[in-house]
């Protein structure tokens, strides 16, 4: 499912928490809670100490709402999905696993060592 974008009529660089809550469709206390649960959501503070959300924060909050309310993920599941540890089957197929990467690196190392040993042996004269 594609990430929902902010409506084109709203092009401000920063939004206050009430505006964000209206855009996302949740109450402000839910936004504040999600800040603590998802490290990608980090609003700045204004000179008066009010939370000020950048456009990327608003887009991340919309994605969090889609995952939690629309797709039925738990907070932990949504966190894994956002940070790439629990994607769908397509992303799992395209992203290499740690063991696959390790095996490939060991094979490359063996090839490099064989190549270096060939370079170190003096040529035969005959």
ABEGO torsion letter per residue (X at the ends): XBBBBBBAABABABBBAAAAAAAAGBBAAAAAAAAAABAABBBBBBAAGBBBBBAAAAAAAAAAAAAAAAAGBBAAAAAAAAAGAABBAAAAAABBBAAAAAAAAAAAAAAAAAAAAAAABBBBBX
